[in-house]
Amino acid sequence: GRSGVQGVPRCINETDDKEEHWITELYFSGNNLVGTIPPELGLLSQRLDLTRLVFLATSMNGTLSTRLGELTNLRHLLIDNGYFTGSIPTELSSLSLLSELSLQRNHLEGSIPSVLPPNLQSLFLASNFLTGALPGSLGSLPYPSRVYLGRNILTGTIPESWFSSSSLDGLEALDLPLNFLNGTIPAAIATTPQRIKHLILGNNEFTGTLPEVWNAPQLGKLSLRNFTRIDSTIPTGLGNLVGLKTLDLRHAQYRGTIPTEFRNLTDLEDLQLAGNQLTGTLPTFLAELDHLKRIYVEHNNLTGSLEFLCNRSCEVDRLVADVQMQEGLHHALVALSVVEPTDDASETLEQSKNGLCILMQG
């Protein structure tokens, strides 16, 4: 809860002998803490078996003390939503038991240390000002599961070395958006992490084409959006991702047609294809995807009719389109407005950039 505490006392390491080794976790969360993390905190390793240290949503600032590397029993170190500056201490690599490191939403600068704690599983460094390359050592960690590095100023390529061993087979989430990463997207990223559920690569400066072969049966969310230097059609291999719920391919200049293989995405709920160079007919098999509730296909060069949506057996929450749909427009509007209506359901028809915009329950 909130409190009037102004800072972490430097005498925190002075515990009573009777309490020695009893305290294993320290939380400083949602308080009015200001000031810096005292270096004396490192002395706790001499008196406590501290396994978890959390500073969350405080007003603290300053740099991260190198003496955090002395807390040798730490399994979880979370310092999120603060105002910390400076670089990530390389001394943290000596924390051999550390499985979770989270320093998100601060003002940290410099590069990600080239050597990471040897048993790290979860790395959260998103929303800072980190620069430099992605650490190649991530691929040598034995059990990485979650890696969130988005919203920084990272450059360079996604290291091929990440996928040269089986260590990333257990990776569940890789989140790299809103950086300045370049080069081609490694083909192995689409097949090697067999347990991956969350893959976000959008808003980077990748070049070349997208991987054609995709084999990640548990992948639920995929974002390959806002690529300005990719020259690619939409890979037909994406149709193999039968567990997908969200597919975000917006504003990336993809050309060609919407792959017929998308009919295999039977769990898909959110399809975002707006702002590309897609041509051909809006496929009628979209009506067969019973879980699909949000469809964004505006600002392409698609043609066809929306009449096929009349036969859908489930509700469409939102459809945004500007296809040339002279036939069946009226019937499609009627169908969308009567399928499982809610009290606040509404429909508006307005001009969009190239044609028509239909919003359901907007």
N, C-alpha and C positions, 0 to 999 in steps of 0.2 A: 504494500500500500504506500501512499504518499507519506512523507515525513519531512521534518525540518532539518534532517541531517545535512551538514554542509560539506563533509569530506570523510574519507576513510582514515581513521586514526592510525598514526604510525606505531602505536603500541599494540596493534591487533595481534602481533606475534607473541605477546607476553601472556600466554595462557597459563592457568593454574596447572600444576603438575597432575592433579587428579583428573583434569579434563584432557590431558594429553592423549592424542590419538583417537579421541571420541568424535571430534568434528571432522567429517569427511567432505562436506559440501558447504560452500559459501555463496549466498545469493545477494546481490545488490540490484534490485529490479524496481523500476518505477518510482524511485525516490528523487529527492531534490539534491542529490549528491553533486558537488562541484569539486574543482581541483583536479589533481592527478592521482594515478594509482601509485601509492608509495612503494619505493624499491624494497622497503623492509618486508613487503609481502613475500618475497622470496625466502625469507627465513622461516616461513611456516613449514617448509619441508623438513626442518629439523625437529619439529614438535608435533606435527599433525600428519595424518594420512589423507591429505586433501586430494580428492579425486575429481571434484567438479568446482569450477570457479566461474561465476556469472555476473557480469555487469551489463544490465539491459535497460535501455531508455533512461539514461542518466544525463546530466549536463556536464559530465566530466570531460576533461580535455588533456592536452599535453601529449607526450610520446609514450609509447608502450615500453615499459622497463625491460631491459635485457635480462633482469633477474627473474622474470617469469619463467625463464628456462631452468631455474633451480627447483621448480615445483615438480619433482620427478615422478610423483605418483598421479599426476593429473591424467584423467581420461577425457575430460570435457572442458574446454576453455572457450567461453562465449563472452565477447565484448562487443555488443551490437548497439546500434542506434545511439551513438555518442558523437563526440566532437574530437576524437583522437586524431593526431597528425603524425607526421614522420613516417618511417618505414616499418615494415614487419620485422621484428628482431630475428636474426638468423639463429639465435640461441634456442628458439623454439624447436629446432630440428633435433635437439637432444632429448626431447620428451618422448621416450621410447614407448610409453604406454598410451600416449594421446591418440584417441580415435576420432575426436570431433574438434575442429578448430573453426570458429565462427567470428569474423571481424567485420560483419556487414554494416553498411550504412554509417560509415565514419568519413574521415577526410584523409585517409592513409595514402601515401605516395610511394614512389620507388617501385622496384620490381618485386615479383613474387619470388621468395627465396628458391634457389635452384635445388636445395636439399630440403626435403620435407620430413616431418616426423615419420619414422619407418613403418608404423602401424596405423597411419591415418586412414580413416574410412570416409569421413565427411569433411569437405572443405568449402566453407562459405565465405567468400571475399567480395561479394557483389556490392555495387554502389559505393565505390571509393574513387580514387584518382590514380590507380595503379597503372604503371606503364611497363614496357618491355614485352618479352615473349612469354608464352605459356611454358611452364616448367616441364621439361622432358622427363624428369624424375617421377612424374605422376604415373607414367606407364609401368614403373618398376615397383609401385606399392603393391602389397599382396592382396588387399581386399578393398579397393576404393569403391564406394557405392553412390555417393552424391557429391557433385562438383558444381558449384555455382560461382561463376566469375564474371557475370554480366555487368553492364553499366560501369565500365572502367575505360581506360585508354590503352588497352592491350593491343599489340601489333604482332606481325609475323604470322606464321602458319600454324595450323593444328598439327602437332608433331606426329609423324608416321610411327614413331617409336611407341606411342601410346598403344598401338594395336598390334605390335610385333610379338606379344606374348599373350597368355591366357589370363593375365591379371585383371583385365577390364571386362571379363566375362560376367562379373557380378555387378557391373555398373548399372545403377537404376536411374540416375538423373545426370544429364550434362547440360548446363545452362550457360551459354556464352554470348548472349545478345548485346547489342549496343556497345561494341568495341570497334576496332579498326583492323580486325584480322583479315588476312589476304591469302592469296594462293588458291589452289583448288581444294575442295572438300574431299578428304580422303575417302576412297571407296569403302574402306574397311569400317568406317563409322556407321555404315548402313547394315552391316552384317555381323560384326564381331561382338558387340555388347548384347548378348541374347536376352538379358533380363531388363534391358532398359525400358523405362516407362515414360520418360520425359526427356525430349531432345529439342533444345531451343538454340538455333544458330542464326536467327535473323538479325538484320541491321548490322551487317559487317560488309567487308569489301572483297568478298570471295570472287574469283574469276573462273572461267572455264564452264563446265557443265555439271549438273547434279549427278550423283551416283545413280546408275540405272538399276542395279540389283539391290533390293531391300529385303531383309529377313530379320525382323525383330517382332516376334509374335506378341510380346507384352506391351509394345509401345502404344501409349494412350494419347500423348500429345506431341505433335511435331510442328515446328515452326521453321519455315525456310522463306521468310518474308523480307521485303525491302532490300533486295539485292539489286544493285544498279549496274553491276559488271558481269553478272552471270548471263550467258547466252545459251539457253537450254529450253527444250520442251519439258513438259511435266513427265517424269519417268513413269512408265507403265508399271514398274516394279513396286510403286507405292500401293498398288492394289493388293499386294501380299500382306499388308499391315492390317490384318483382320481385327486387331484389338483397338484400332484408332478410334478415338472419340472426337478429337479436335485436329483438323488439318488446316494450317494457316500458310497460304502461299500468296498472300496479297502483295501487290506493288513490287513485282520482281521481274517484269518484262518477259515472263514465260510466254512462249508462242506455241502454235499448234492447237490441237483439240483437247478436250477433256477426255482422259483415257477411259475406254469402256471397262477397263479392269477395276475402276472405282465401284462398280456394282458389287464387288466382293466386300466392301467396307460396311458390313451390316450393322456394326455398332456405332457408326459415325453419327455424331450429334451436331457438329459445327463444321461447315465447309466454307472456307474463305478463299475465294479466287479473284477478288476484285483488283482492278488496276493492272491488268496484264495485257497481252496481245493475243488472247485466245480467239480462235475462230471456230466455225462450224456451228452445229446445232446444239442448243442446250439439251443434254441427254434426258430422255424420258425415264431412264432407269432410276433417276433420283426419287421418283415416286415410290419405288420399291424399298427404299432404305427407311424402314419404319421408325428408327430412332432419330432421323435427321430433322432438326428443328430450326436450324439457322443456316441460311443459304445466302452467300454474298457473291454475286457474279457481275456486278456493275462495272462500267468502264473497261469493257472488252469489245470484241467485234462479233459477239454471238448472235445467232438468229434463232427463230423458232417460236413456239407457242408455250404458254403456261397452262394450257388446258389439261395436260397430263396430271397436274396436281389435284384436279377435281376428284380423282379416284383414290387419293391418299386416305389411309385408315387412321392416321394420327394427326395431331395438331402441329401446325407450323407456327413457331413463335415469331420468326422474322425472315422475310424474304426481301432482298434488295437486288433488283435486276434492271437492266436497261436494254434487254434484247428487243429485236424488232418482232413484235408479237401481235401482228394485226389480227390474226385469227385466234379465237378462243379467249381473248382478253377478258371480256365481260364474265364469261362463265368461270374463269379462273378466280377472278375477284370474288364472285359469289361463293365459290367453294371454300376459299381461304377464310371467309368471314363467318361461315356457319359450322366449321369443323370444331367441335368441342369448344364453344365460345365461353368466355369468362365474363364476369360482371364489368371488368374494366377494359375488355377487348375493344379495340378501335382500329379503324383503317383509314389511311390517307393515301391519296393518289396525287403525286406532284411531279413536276418536271425535274429530271436529273440531267447530268451533263450531256448524255447522248440520247436520252429517250425517256423511259418511264421508271419511276422508283416506287415500289410497293412496300409498305411497312406494315407488318402485322404486330399488334400489341406493342407498338413502339413506345 
